[in-house]
Amino acid sequence: MTILRLALVFHLDSEMASPLNKTLRIEHLPVSLDLPTLDVASTVNSERSGIFNGDVIDGLRRMGGWRFDLIIADPPYNLGKDFGNDSDKRTRTKFEGWTRNWIGALTSVSSETASLYICSDWKCSGLIESAMADAGWTILNRITWKREKGRGAARNWKQNMEDIWFAVRDPKHYVFNIEAVKVEKKVIAPYRQDGKPKDWIQTPAGERIRKTHPSNIWTDLTVPFWSMPENTEHPTQKPERLIERIILASSNQGDRVLDLFSGSGTTSVVAHRLGRRFCGVDMNPDYVRLGLARLKREGYECE
Ligand SMILES: C[S@@+](CC[C@H](N)C(=O)[O-])C[C@H]1O[C@@H](n2cnc3c(N)ncnc32)[C@H](O)[C@@H]1O
C-alpha cells in the first residue's frame, strides 16, 4: 500500500513538474473582481457573446426574450464532485426537482428550430430523458460516449460511459449538417462497379476508406489530459472534439449557442472557434475565469 502511495505521489509530482504539462491552472489567472454577470442592469443582450458568472435558473430567467439555436448543457450528475460548491451533492429528491426546473425553463430561450443536447451519466440518464420529454422536446437520439477515465472498481463494473441526449423543438425543422460530421471508415470489402471503387476512395498512403454517417456510439474521443493544451484544472472538463462534433452537426455559422454549466468554457471556446455566437453560464467564478482565459487564448476579448 505504501509503495502504491509513493508511486502515486511520484507520478503526480513528475506530471506537475513536466514541461509537457499544459494544464491551465486557476492560480495562474489574473484575479478579476467584476466578472460578467447576467444582471438585469447590465447591457448584455443575446447578440453579444460571453461567459457569465451566476446561477443557471436565475440566468435563464434573466435571458427573457433571448433565443438560442443550440443549447448544450453539461450539468452536475449528483455524484458528490467538488465544483467549489454543493451543486453535486443534493438529495435524490432535490436533484430531481432541480433538474426538472432548469430543463423546464429551456423552451423559453430556444428558437423554433433549436436543438438541445444534455449530458448525463447512467444514474441520471433516465431522469434527463423524461424531463426533456415532459418539457416538450422531441428526443431524437441518445449518444453514448465511451470515455476512458479512472481506475476500475473492485466490486463493480468500471464506469466507462456518458450519455448525451439529443432533442429538437420541432422534428420537422431543425439543423443537421451530416456532411460536416461524417467519419472515415476503413473499407473491409472494397466493392467495385464497372471496375471503379463503389463508395470508397484510396488514400495516397494506399488505405481504402469511406466517409460514413456517424453512429450514436462515440468511441474515438478521450477526456482531456495534462499534456493537452485544452486541459484545465476543472474536474469534469469535456473534450473539445466532442463538443465540436455537436456544434458542427447542429448549428450554422453565426448561430447562437447556449453553454449551460459552462465549467472551463469548452462549449463557448469551440463555438467561438467555429464562428458561432455563445453564452456560457457557471456559478463558480474560478471556472468562469478559466473559460475567459481560454477564450483570450483564441483571440476573443469578452467585453
Ligand atoms: C460537469 S461541469 C461542466 C464542465 C464543462 N462542460 C467543461 O467542459 O468544463 C458542471 C458545472 O456546473 C456548474 N454548476 C453547478 N450548479 C450550477 C448552477 N446552479 N448554476 C450555474 N452553474 C452551476 C459547476 O460549477 C460546474 O462547473
The ligand as an SDF file (V2000), in Angstrom:
LIG
                    3D

 27 29  0  0  0  0  0  0  0  0999 V2000
  -19.9970   18.9460  -15.3870 C   0  0  0  0  0  0  0  0  0  0  0  0
  -19.3920   20.5210  -15.0490 S   0  0  0  0  0  0  0  0  0  0  0  0
  -19.3200   21.2810  -16.6450 C   0  0  0  0  0  0  0  0  0  0  0  0
  -17.9780   21.1010  -17.3230 C   0  0  0  0  0  0  0  0  0  0  0  0
  -17.8410   21.8160  -18.6790 C   0  0  0  0  0  0  0  0  0  0  0  0
  -18.6640   21.2100  -19.6890 N   0  0  0  0  0  0  0  0  0  0  0  0
  -16.3990   21.8540  -19.1650 C   0  0  0  0  0  0  0  0  0  0  0  0
  -16.1100   21.3600  -20.2650 O   0  0  0  0  0  0  0  0  0  0  0  0
  -15.5600   22.3610  -18.4230 O   0  0  0  0  0  0  0  0  0  0  0  0
  -20.7530   21.2480  -14.2720 C   0  0  0  0  0  0  0  0  0  0  0  0
  -20.5910   22.6960  -13.8940 C   0  0  0  0  0  0  0  0  0  0  0  0
  -21.8480   23.1880  -13.4240 O   0  0  0  0  0  0  0  0  0  0  0  0
  -21.5920   24.2560  -12.5090 C   0  0  0  0  0  0  0  0  0  0  0  0
  -22.8540   24.4530  -11.7560 N   0  0  0  0  0  0  0  0  0  0  0  0
  -23.4380   23.6090  -10.8960 C   0  0  0  0  0  0  0  0  0  0  0  0
  -24.6240   24.0950  -10.4790 N   0  0  0  0  0  0  0  0  0  0  0  0
  -24.8100   25.2770  -11.1160 C   0  0  0  0  0  0  0  0  0  0  0  0
  -25.8540   26.2450  -11.1330 C   0  0  0  0  0  0  0  0  0  0  0  0
  -26.9550   26.0940  -10.3870 N   0  0  0  0  0  0  0  0  0  0  0  0
  -25.7110   27.3260  -11.9120 N   0  0  0  0  0  0  0  0  0  0  0  0
  -24.5770   27.5100  -12.6590 C   0  0  0  0  0  0  0  0  0  0  0  0
  -23.5680   26.6210  -12.6900 N   0  0  0  0  0  0  0  0  0  0  0  0
  -23.6800   25.5260  -11.9470 C   0  0  0  0  0  0  0  0  0  0  0  0
  -20.4060   23.7800  -11.7140 C   0  0  0  0  0  0  0  0  0  0  0  0
  -19.7030   24.8540  -11.1340 O   0  0  0  0  0  0  0  0  0  0  0  0
  -19.5920   23.0030  -12.7910 C   0  0  0  0  0  0  0  0  0  0  0  0
  -18.5580   23.8010  -13.3180 O   0  0  0  0  0  0  0  0  0  0  0  0
  1  2  1  0
  2  3  1  0
  2 10  1  0
  3  4  1  0
  4  5  1  0
  5  6  1  0
  5  7  1  0
  7  8  2  0
  7  9  1  0
 10 11  1  0
 11 12  1  0
 11 26  1  0
 12 13  1  0
 13 14  1  0
 13 24  1  0
 14 15  1  0
 14 23  1  0
 15 16  2  0
 16 17  1  0
 17 18  1  0
 17 23  2  0
 18 19  1  0
 18 20  2  0
 20 21  1  0
 21 22  2  0
 22 23  1  0
 24 25  1  0
 24 26  1  0
 26 27  1  0
M  CHG  2   2   1   9  -1
M  END
$$$$
